[in-house]
């Protein structure tokens, strides 16, 4: 026998802590393990929350950027619509006049302008 250890009753001392189904840890040791696991799980959750917070901030920034871009596109479309409606009104006025010479001059200038632009962009 080990001189440092006190015998506690022979065989029963050898099997202290062993129950049917395996060895059971002391309650304080088990509590420390559970607390350590809880702390690790809590740290993992904190990391995930931080990541989700960053992602949601990035998504919010992206949505704001797209909203501004869509607003600008809507404003550009409105101004284009106004410009085109003014042009169409002028064409209607030209086509309603009886002067065929004026209409011929306008159509010829339009075709000429179109051809000049076409050849310049090639």
NORTARA-V783189 format. One record per backbone hydrogen bond with DSSP energy under -0.5 kcal/mol. CO is the residue of the C=O (numbers start at 1). NH is the residue of the N-H. E is the energy in kcal/mol with one decimal. If there is no record, write none. Layout:
BEGIN
CO:NH:E ; CO:NH:E
END
This chain:
BEGIN
2:5:-0.7 ; 9:12:-1.1 ; 10:14:-1.0 ; 11:15:-1.2 ; 13:16:-0.9 ; 15:18:-1.7 ; 17:19:-0.6 ; 17:24:-2.1 ; 19:22:-1.9 ; 22:19:-1.9 ; 26:30:-2.4 ; 27:31:-2.2 ; 28:32:-1.9 ; 29:33:-2.2 ; 30:34:-2.5 ; 31:35:-2.4 ; 32:36:-2.5 ; 33:37:-2.6 ; 34:38:-2.5 ; 35:39:-2.3 ; 36:40:-2.2 ; 37:41:-2.6 ; 38:42:-2.6 ; 39:43:-2.4 ; 40:44:-2.2 ; 41:45:-2.4 ; 42:46:-2.4 ; 43:47:-2.3 ; 44:48:-2.0 ; 45:49:-2.6 ; 46:50:-2.4 ; 47:51:-2.3 ; 48:52:-2.8 ; 49:53:-2.3 ; 50:54:-2.2 ; 51:55:-2.6 ; 52:56:-2.7 ; 53:57:-2.0 ; 54:58:-2.5 ; 55:59:-2.7 ; 56:60:-2.4 ; 57:61:-2.3 ; 58:62:-2.4 ; 59:63:-2.6 ; 60:64:-2.4 ; 61:65:-2.2 ; 62:66:-2.4 ; 63:67:-2.5 ; 64:68:-2.2 ; 65:69:-2.2 ; 66:70:-2.7 ; 67:71:-2.3 ; 68:72:-2.3 ; 69:73:-2.4 ; 70:74:-2.4 ; 71:75:-2.4 ; 72:76:-2.6 ; 73:77:-2.5 ; 74:78:-2.2 ; 75:79:-2.3 ; 76:80:-2.4 ; 77:81:-2.6 ; 78:82:-2.1 ; 79:83:-2.3 ; 80:84:-2.9 ; 81:85:-2.4 ; 82:86:-1.9 ; 83:87:-2.1 ; 84:88:-2.7 ; 85:89:-2.1 ; 86:90:-1.9 ; 87:91:-2.3 ; 88:92:-2.6 ; 89:93:-2.2 ; 90:94:-2.3 ; 91:95:-2.8 ; 92:96:-1.8 ; 93:97:-0.9 ; 94:97:-0.7 ; 98:100:-0.8 ; 99:103:-1.4 ; 100:104:-2.5 ; 101:105:-2.2 ; 102:106:-2.3 ; 103:107:-2.7 ; 104:108:-2.6 ; 105:109:-2.4 ; 106:110:-2.3 ; 107:111:-2.6 ; 108:112:-2.7 ; 109:113:-2.6 ; 110:114:-2.3 ; 111:115:-2.5 ; 112:116:-2.4 ; 113:117:-2.4 ; 114:118:-2.3 ; 115:119:-2.5 ; 116:120:-2.0 ; 117:121:-1.7 ; 118:122:-0.6
END
